[in-house]
Amino acid sequence: MHRRQPIIILGIAVVAGVISVFVVAAPTWVVLYAILLVLLFLPPLLDLLTGRFDLMEAKNVVIGYWGLDYGLGIVNTIVLGQREFVQQTDFERMLPVTLACLDVSLALFYLGYYSPIGPRLANACPRLNGSWKRNRVNLVVAATTTAGLGIYLRLLADQGGLRNMFVQQEQLAASELGKYYLVLLSLRVPMLATLVCYLWARSTGSRNHRIAAAGLLAATFAIGSTLGARGAPLRTVLACWVAAYYTPPVKRLSRAVKVSLAAAIAAFLVVVLAVQSAIRAGGYFPGLTSSELIVEASRRTEVFGLDAFLKEFVSRFMAVEELERILERTGRSVDPEHGKTFLEMFYGIVPRALWPEKPDGMPLIAGKLFMDRAAVGNIYWFPTITWPGELYWNAFWPGVILGMLASGIFCRSVYAYFRLNLNPSGILLYIPMLIFLQSFDTGGFGALVVEAMAFYVPVAGIYLALTA
């Protein structure tokens, strides 16, 4: 470590010199954007130089989310000029304030993350039992697979069959019909079945469980594709990758096999994203038969092109615009919420079938107040409130300061607790939390707490069944 100190010092000096050049020669927003990039890349870089880098550390996961939504979001809104809400003059006027908010927020997050509070909280929690038994694993995989498929078939029947599910793609609006939890569980439960099966195969070398995990992974793609939720099966792939990252295999694969598998998976994911992007960019296909649907999807993907795919992919990162609107309108045309956005974690858990007059979720309300667009009119669009934006909407700058500090403490405590329980049970509980950490980027905290419960209620049952 001492040998690397001169390199670290040199790297910091270079970064400081680059920032100094920007301060003298560049516009304010460029300086602030450069500071944001430094804040995003410097902590992982220092970890790499000191030999402490962990790709899936909670801090790095949050950095990844921020890098896409804000780092790449600036490229989307400025370089490509793809904006949906904010006019050019308003965008340029509010951009320095928005970037300053992001810089301060990320710095406060680090302050909380590197404080000693998180590790102390982790040490105060009881340890997890990491010993699983084969017969329990088989029982859990069978039960969760059956439950997941049963829920999915119920949704399929409600939609009038597979053809209608493909053609109409209206099932994501099921939250308005009281079926939101069925949609969530139909995606989450098969993912957990796949994860348990793969964790066992990875830690024991069981060929049968490896084959079963591959079959379950394919099933999650079928379910996610017909439900119109492409992110769900991709999350299953990432969950299995994280499981492999933290679980040393009993039988190690050759480097050639590893490279081949990685290349095949990457190519498959790119194809899935390209097909889905082409379909989404051109609209869905009412009135087509299943065979006509496949032909049309293939044709659109072929003519879509790489440039269009990349541009459409980048266009998803509009969080900078959305944060701008919240900073601009809160306290002027929109009243602060004083913590009321977080109440959704309590009332949101009640199914709409039992409470038809349940208030809209905060992302829908934010879409109407800040983006002048009713999200319910387009089931494939939900605004990213952004976490700094939600904190500001509730309590202005004091909310941002306290909220980002608390976010850092929470993320560090989660990661520290996971490192204390680096076993199959710890991995099983940590992976859903990696998805929940997106709330410290997108906001909509109350709704994401409710969604996290759709993970952790089954996870708790699985953990007890495997270890009790």
C-alpha positions as CSV (number, residue, x, y, z in Angstrom):
1,M,0.0,0.0,0.0
2,H,2.9,2.4,0.8
3,R,4.3,1.8,-2.7
4,R,1.1,3.0,-4.2
5,Q,0.8,6.2,-2.3
6,P,2.9,8.3,-4.7
7,I,0.6,7.1,-7.6
8,I,-2.5,8.1,-5.6
9,I,-1.0,11.5,-4.8
10,L,-0.1,12.0,-8.4
11,G,-3.5,11.0,-9.6
12,I,-5.2,13.4,-7.2
13,A,-2.8,16.2,-8.3
14,V,-3.7,15.6,-12.0
15,V,-7.4,15.7,-11.2
16,A,-7.0,18.9,-9.2
17,G,-5.0,20.4,-12.1
18,V,-7.7,19.5,-14.6
19,I,-10.4,21.0,-12.4
20,S,-8.3,24.2,-12.1
21,V,-8.1,24.5,-15.9
22,F,-11.9,24.1,-16.1
23,V,-12.4,26.7,-13.4
24,V,-10.4,29.3,-15.4
25,A,-11.6,28.5,-18.9
26,A,-15.0,26.8,-18.9
27,P,-18.6,27.8,-18.2
28,T,-20.0,27.2,-14.7
29,W,-22.0,24.2,-15.6
30,V,-19.0,22.5,-17.2
31,V,-17.0,23.0,-14.0
32,L,-19.8,21.6,-11.9
33,Y,-20.2,18.7,-14.3
34,A,-16.5,18.0,-14.1
35,I,-16.7,18.0,-10.3
36,L,-19.6,15.5,-10.5
37,L,-17.6,13.2,-12.7
38,V,-14.6,13.4,-10.3
39,L,-17.0,12.6,-7.4
40,L,-18.3,9.6,-9.3
41,F,-15.0,8.1,-10.4
42,L,-12.5,9.1,-7.7
43,P,-13.7,6.8,-4.8
44,P,-13.7,3.6,-6.9
45,L,-10.3,4.7,-8.4
46,L,-8.8,5.1,-4.9
47,D,-10.2,1.7,-4.0
48,L,-8.6,0.2,-7.0
49,L,-5.2,1.8,-6.3
50,T,-5.3,0.6,-2.6
51,G,-6.5,-2.9,-3.4
52,R,-9.9,-2.5,-1.7
53,F,-12.1,-2.3,-4.7
54,D,-15.3,-4.4,-4.6
55,L,-17.4,-3.9,-7.7
56,M,-20.7,-4.7,-6.0
57,E,-20.1,-2.6,-2.9
58,A,-23.2,-0.6,-2.0
59,K,-21.4,2.6,-2.6
60,N,-20.3,1.5,-6.1
61,V,-23.8,0.4,-7.0
62,V,-25.2,3.8,-6.1
63,I,-22.4,5.4,-8.1
64,G,-23.4,3.3,-11.1
65,Y,-27.0,4.4,-10.9
66,W,-25.9,8.0,-10.6
67,G,-23.4,7.7,-13.4
68,L,-26.2,6.6,-15.8
69,D,-28.9,8.9,-14.7
70,Y,-26.8,12.0,-14.2
71,G,-23.4,11.5,-15.8
72,L,-24.9,10.0,-19.0
73,G,-28.0,12.1,-18.6
74,I,-26.0,15.3,-19.3
75,V,-24.8,13.7,-22.5
76,N,-28.4,12.9,-23.4
77,T,-29.8,16.4,-22.6
78,I,-26.8,18.5,-23.9
79,V,-24.9,16.6,-26.5
80,L,-27.8,14.8,-28.1
81,G,-30.3,17.6,-27.1
82,Q,-33.0,15.0,-26.2
83,R,-35.2,16.8,-23.7
84,E,-38.9,16.3,-23.0
85,F,-40.0,18.9,-20.5
86,V,-37.7,21.8,-20.1
87,Q,-37.2,24.5,-22.8
88,Q,-33.7,25.5,-23.8
89,T,-33.7,28.8,-21.9
90,D,-35.1,27.3,-18.7
91,F,-32.7,24.4,-19.0
92,E,-29.6,26.6,-19.4
93,R,-30.7,28.8,-16.5
94,M,-31.3,26.0,-14.0
95,L,-28.5,23.7,-15.1
96,P,-25.8,25.1,-12.8
97,V,-28.1,24.9,-9.8
98,T,-29.1,21.4,-10.7
99,L,-25.5,20.2,-11.0
100,A,-24.5,22.0,-7.8
101,C,-27.3,20.1,-6.0
102,L,-26.0,16.8,-7.4
103,D,-22.4,17.7,-6.3
104,V,-23.4,18.6,-2.8
105,S,-25.7,15.6,-2.5
106,L,-23.0,13.1,-3.6
107,A,-20.5,14.6,-1.3
108,L,-22.9,14.4,1.6
109,F,-23.6,10.7,0.7
110,Y,-19.9,10.0,1.0
111,L,-19.7,11.8,4.3
112,G,-22.4,9.5,5.7
113,Y,-21.0,6.4,4.0
114,Y,-17.5,6.8,5.4
115,S,-18.6,7.7,8.9
116,P,-18.2,4.9,11.5
117,I,-22.0,4.8,12.2
118,G,-22.8,2.2,9.5
119,P,-20.3,-0.5,10.6
120,R,-21.4,0.0,14.2
121,L,-25.1,-0.6,13.2
122,A,-24.1,-3.7,11.2
123,N,-22.1,-5.1,14.2
124,A,-25.1,-4.7,16.4
125,C,-27.3,-6.9,14.2
126,P,-27.5,-10.8,14.7
127,R,-25.6,-13.0,12.3
128,L,-27.3,-15.0,9.5
129,N,-27.2,-18.8,9.3
130,G,-25.5,-19.7,6.1
131,S,-25.9,-23.5,6.3
132,W,-28.4,-24.9,3.7
133,K,-29.6,-28.5,3.3
134,R,-30.1,-30.1,-0.1
135,N,-33.7,-31.4,0.6
136,R,-34.6,-27.9,1.9
137,V,-33.2,-26.3,-1.3
138,N,-35.1,-28.7,-3.5
139,L,-38.3,-28.0,-1.6
140,V,-37.9,-24.2,-1.7
141,V,-37.1,-24.2,-5.5
142,A,-40.1,-26.4,-6.2
143,A,-42.4,-24.3,-4.1
144,T,-41.2,-20.9,-5.3
145,T,-41.3,-22.1,-9.0
146,T,-44.8,-23.4,-8.6
147,A,-46.0,-20.2,-6.9
148,G,-44.4,-18.0,-9.5
149,L,-45.8,-19.9,-12.4
150,G,-49.2,-20.0,-10.7
151,I,-49.3,-16.3,-10.3
152,Y,-48.2,-15.8,-13.9
153,L,-50.8,-18.1,-15.3
154,R,-53.5,-16.3,-13.3
155,L,-52.4,-13.0,-14.9
156,L,-52.3,-14.7,-18.3
157,A,-55.9,-15.9,-17.8
158,D,-57.0,-12.5,-16.8
159,Q,-55.5,-11.0,-20.0
160,G,-57.3,-13.5,-22.2
161,G,-54.4,-15.7,-23.1
162,L,-50.9,-15.4,-24.4
163,R,-51.8,-13.7,-27.7
164,N,-53.6,-10.9,-26.0
165,M,-50.7,-10.6,-23.5
166,F,-48.3,-10.1,-26.4
167,V,-50.4,-7.9,-28.5
168,Q,-52.0,-5.5,-26.0
169,Q,-49.1,-5.2,-23.6
170,E,-51.4,-3.5,-21.1
171,Q,-50.6,-5.7,-18.1
172,L,-48.3,-3.1,-16.6
173,A,-51.4,-1.0,-16.0
174,A,-52.7,-3.8,-13.8
175,S,-51.9,-1.6,-10.8
176,E,-55.0,0.4,-11.7
177,L,-57.0,-2.8,-11.7
178,G,-55.8,-4.1,-8.3
179,K,-53.3,-6.6,-9.7
180,Y,-50.1,-4.8,-9.1
181,Y,-48.8,-7.2,-6.5
182,L,-49.6,-10.2,-8.8
183,V,-47.4,-8.5,-11.4
184,L,-44.6,-7.9,-9.0
185,L,-44.7,-11.4,-7.5
186,S,-44.9,-13.1,-10.9
187,L,-41.5,-11.4,-11.7
188,R,-39.9,-11.6,-8.2
189,V,-40.7,-15.1,-7.1
190,P,-39.2,-16.9,-10.2
191,M,-36.2,-14.7,-9.8
192,L,-35.7,-15.9,-6.3
193,A,-36.2,-19.6,-7.3
194,T,-33.5,-19.1,-9.9
195,L,-31.2,-17.4,-7.4
196,V,-31.6,-20.1,-4.7
197,C,-31.0,-22.9,-7.3
198,Y,-27.9,-21.2,-8.8
199,L,-26.4,-20.4,-5.3
200,W,-26.7,-24.0,-4.4
201,A,-25.2,-25.1,-7.7
202,R,-22.4,-22.7,-7.4
203,S,-21.4,-23.6,-3.8
204,T,-21.8,-27.4,-4.2
205,G,-21.0,-28.0,-7.9
206,S,-24.3,-29.7,-8.5
207,R,-24.7,-30.3,-12.2
208,N,-28.5,-30.9,-11.9
209,H,-29.0,-27.7,-10.0
210,R,-27.0,-25.8,-12.6
211,I,-29.2,-27.1,-15.4
212,A,-32.3,-26.3,-13.3
213,A,-31.1,-22.8,-12.7
214,A,-30.5,-22.3,-16.5
215,G,-34.1,-23.5,-17.1
216,L,-35.5,-21.2,-14.5
217,L,-33.5,-18.3,-16.0
218,A,-35.1,-19.0,-19.4
219,A,-38.5,-19.0,-17.7
220,T,-37.9,-15.6,-16.2
221,F,-37.2,-14.2,-19.7
222,A,-40.4,-15.8,-21.0
223,I,-42.4,-14.3,-18.1
224,G,-40.8,-10.9,-18.3
225,S,-41.1,-10.6,-22.1
226,T,-44.8,-11.4,-22.1
227,L,-45.4,-9.1,-19.3
228,G,-43.6,-6.3,-21.1
229,A,-41.1,-5.9,-18.2
230,R,-37.7,-6.4,-19.9
231,G,-35.8,-5.2,-16.8
232,A,-37.1,-8.1,-14.6
233,P,-35.3,-11.0,-16.5
234,L,-32.2,-8.8,-16.9
235,R,-32.2,-8.4,-13.1
236,T,-32.2,-12.2,-12.8
237,V,-29.1,-12.4,-14.9
238,L,-27.4,-9.7,-12.8
239,A,-28.5,-11.5,-9.6
240,C,-26.9,-14.7,-10.7
241,W,-23.8,-12.8,-11.7
242,V,-23.5,-11.2,-8.3
243,A,-24.0,-14.7,-6.7
244,A,-21.1,-16.0,-8.9
245,Y,-19.0,-12.9,-8.0
246,Y,-19.2,-13.6,-4.2
247,T,-19.4,-17.4,-4.3
248,P,-16.1,-19.3,-5.1
249,P,-17.0,-22.3,-7.4
250,V,-16.3,-25.8,-6.3
251,K,-15.2,-26.6,-9.8
252,R,-13.4,-23.8,-11.6
253,L,-14.0,-23.2,-15.3
254,S,-11.2,-22.6,-17.8
255,R,-10.6,-19.1,-18.9
256,A,-11.7,-19.9,-22.4
257,V,-15.0,-21.2,-21.1
258,K,-15.5,-18.1,-19.0
259,V,-14.8,-15.8,-21.9
260,S,-17.1,-17.7,-24.1
261,L,-19.9,-17.7,-21.6
262,A,-19.5,-13.9,-20.9
263,A,-19.5,-13.1,-24.6
264,A,-22.6,-15.2,-25.2
265,I,-24.5,-13.6,-22.3
266,A,-23.4,-10.1,-23.3
267,A,-24.5,-10.8,-26.9
268,F,-27.8,-12.2,-25.8
269,L,-28.5,-9.2,-23.6
270,V,-27.6,-6.8,-26.3
271,V,-30.0,-8.5,-28.7
272,V,-32.8,-8.5,-26.1
273,L,-32.3,-4.8,-25.5
274,A,-32.1,-4.0,-29.2
275,V,-35.4,-5.9,-29.9
276,Q,-37.2,-4.3,-27.0
277,S,-35.9,-0.8,-27.9
278,A,-36.9,-1.2,-31.5
279,I,-40.4,-2.3,-30.5
280,R,-40.8,0.4,-27.9
281,A,-39.5,3.2,-30.3
282,G,-42.0,2.2,-33.0
283,G,-45.0,1.4,-30.8
284,Y,-46.7,-1.9,-30.0
285,F,-48.7,-4.1,-32.4
286,P,-52.4,-4.2,-31.9
287,G,-54.3,-6.6,-34.1
288,L,-51.5,-8.9,-35.2
289,T,-51.4,-12.6,-34.8
290,S,-48.5,-14.2,-32.9
291,S,-46.6,-15.2,-36.1
292,E,-47.1,-11.7,-37.6
293,L,-45.9,-10.2,-34.4
294,I,-42.6,-12.1,-34.5
295,V,-42.1,-11.1,-38.2
296,E,-42.8,-7.4,-37.4
297,A,-40.5,-7.4,-34.4
298,S,-37.7,-8.9,-36.5
299,R,-38.2,-6.4,-39.3
300,R,-38.2,-3.4,-36.9
301,T,-35.1,-4.6,-35.2
302,E,-33.3,-5.1,-38.5
303,V,-34.0,-1.5,-39.7
304,F,-33.5,0.1,-36.3
305,G,-29.7,0.2,-36.5
306,L,-27.0,0.7,-34.0
307,D,-27.1,4.5,-33.9
308,A,-30.8,4.5,-33.3
309,F,-30.5,1.9,-30.6
310,L,-27.8,3.8,-28.8
311,K,-29.7,7.1,-29.0
312,E,-32.9,5.5,-27.8
313,F,-31.0,3.8,-24.9
314,V,-29.4,7.1,-23.8
315,S,-32.7,8.9,-24.1
316,R,-34.0,7.1,-21.1
317,F,-31.8,9.1,-18.8
318,M,-33.8,12.3,-18.2
319,A,-33.3,12.7,-14.5
320,V,-31.4,16.0,-14.9
321,E,-34.5,17.6,-16.4
322,E,-36.8,16.2,-13.7
323,L,-34.5,17.4,-10.9
324,E,-34.4,20.8,-12.5
325,R,-38.2,21.1,-12.5
326,I,-38.4,20.1,-8.8
327,L,-35.7,22.6,-7.8
328,E,-37.4,25.3,-9.9
329,R,-41.0,24.9,-8.8
330,T,-40.8,23.7,-5.2
331,G,-41.7,26.7,-3.0
332,R,-43.1,28.6,-5.9
333,S,-45.8,26.9,-7.9
334,V,-45.6,23.7,-5.9
335,D,-45.9,23.5,-2.1
336,P,-43.3,21.5,-0.2
337,E,-44.6,18.1,1.1
338,H,-43.0,18.2,4.6
339,G,-42.3,14.4,4.6
340,K,-45.7,13.4,3.1
341,T,-44.1,11.7,0.1
342,F,-42.7,9.0,2.4
343,L,-46.2,8.0,3.7
344,E,-46.6,6.0,0.5
345,M,-44.6,3.2,2.2
346,F,-47.6,2.8,4.6
347,Y,-50.7,3.3,2.4
348,G,-49.1,2.0,-0.8
349,I,-49.0,-1.6,0.6
350,V,-52.8,-1.8,0.5
351,P,-54.0,-3.3,-2.8
352,R,-56.2,-1.1,-4.9
353,A,-58.7,-3.9,-5.1
354,L,-59.3,-3.3,-1.4
355,W,-59.0,0.5,-1.5
356,P,-60.2,1.7,-4.9
357,E,-59.8,5.4,-3.8
358,K,-56.2,4.9,-2.8
359,P,-54.1,8.0,-3.6
360,D,-51.9,7.9,-6.7
361,G,-48.2,7.1,-6.2
362,M,-45.8,9.9,-5.7
363,P,-44.2,9.4,-9.2
364,L,-47.6,9.9,-10.8
365,I,-48.3,13.0,-8.7
366,A,-44.8,14.4,-9.5
367,G,-45.4,13.9,-13.2
368,K,-48.4,16.1,-13.1
369,L,-46.9,18.8,-10.8
370,F,-43.5,19.1,-12.2
371,M,-43.4,17.6,-15.7
372,D,-46.9,18.7,-16.8
373,R,-47.5,15.2,-18.0
374,A,-49.9,12.6,-16.5
375,A,-48.0,9.3,-16.2
376,V,-51.2,7.3,-16.1
377,G,-51.8,8.4,-19.7
378,N,-48.7,6.4,-20.8
379,I,-48.1,3.2,-18.8
380,Y,-44.6,2.9,-20.1
381,W,-43.5,6.3,-18.7
382,F,-43.0,7.1,-15.0
383,P,-41.0,10.1,-13.9
384,T,-37.8,9.8,-12.0
385,I,-38.4,12.1,-9.1
386,T,-34.7,11.7,-8.2
387,W,-33.7,11.2,-4.6
388,P,-32.2,14.7,-4.2
389,G,-35.4,16.0,-5.8
390,E,-37.7,14.2,-3.5
391,L,-35.7,15.4,-0.5
392,Y,-35.9,18.9,-1.7
393,W,-39.6,18.6,-2.5
394,N,-40.1,17.7,1.2
395,A,-37.9,20.0,3.1
396,F,-35.7,22.1,0.7
397,W,-32.0,22.1,1.4
398,P,-32.2,20.8,5.0
399,G,-34.0,17.8,3.6
400,V,-31.2,17.2,1.0
401,I,-28.5,17.5,3.7
402,L,-30.1,15.2,6.2
403,G,-31.4,12.7,3.6
404,M,-28.1,12.3,1.8
405,L,-26.2,11.8,5.0
406,A,-28.7,9.2,6.2
407,S,-28.6,7.5,2.8
408,G,-24.8,7.1,3.0
409,I,-25.0,5.7,6.5
410,F,-27.7,3.2,5.5
411,C,-25.8,2.0,2.4
412,R,-22.6,1.5,4.5
413,S,-24.5,-0.4,7.2
414,V,-26.1,-2.7,4.6
415,Y,-22.7,-3.5,3.0
416,A,-20.9,-3.9,6.3
417,Y,-23.6,-6.3,7.4
418,F,-23.3,-8.3,4.2
419,R,-19.5,-8.6,4.6
420,L,-20.1,-10.0,8.1
421,N,-22.4,-12.6,6.5
422,L,-20.5,-13.6,3.4
423,N,-22.4,-16.8,2.8
424,P,-25.4,-18.0,0.7
425,S,-27.9,-16.5,3.1
426,G,-26.1,-13.2,3.1
427,I,-26.0,-13.1,-0.7
428,L,-29.7,-14.0,-0.9
429,L,-30.5,-11.0,1.3
430,Y,-28.0,-8.6,-0.3
431,I,-29.0,-9.0,-3.9
432,P,-32.5,-7.6,-3.5
433,M,-31.0,-4.7,-1.6
434,L,-28.8,-3.9,-4.5
435,I,-32.0,-3.3,-6.5
436,F,-33.5,-1.2,-3.7
437,L,-30.4,1.0,-3.6
438,Q,-31.7,2.5,-6.8
439,S,-34.1,4.5,-4.6
440,F,-31.1,6.6,-3.7
441,D,-31.0,7.7,-7.3
442,T,-34.5,7.7,-8.7
443,G,-36.5,8.7,-5.6
444,G,-40.1,7.6,-5.1
445,F,-38.9,6.2,-1.8
446,G,-42.2,5.1,-0.5
447,A,-43.2,3.2,-3.6
448,L,-39.7,1.5,-3.7
449,V,-40.1,0.4,-0.1
450,V,-43.4,-1.3,-1.0
451,E,-41.7,-3.0,-4.0
452,A,-38.8,-4.1,-1.7
453,M,-41.3,-5.8,0.5
454,A,-42.5,-7.8,-2.5
455,F,-38.9,-9.1,-2.5
456,Y,-38.2,-9.4,1.2
457,V,-41.4,-11.1,2.4
458,P,-40.7,-14.1,0.1
459,V,-37.0,-13.9,0.9
460,A,-37.7,-14.1,4.7
461,G,-39.9,-17.2,4.1
462,I,-37.2,-18.8,2.0
463,Y,-34.5,-18.0,4.5
464,L,-36.5,-19.6,7.3
465,A,-37.3,-22.6,5.2
466,L,-33.6,-23.1,4.3
467,T,-32.2,-22.6,7.8
468,A,-34.8,-23.2,10.5
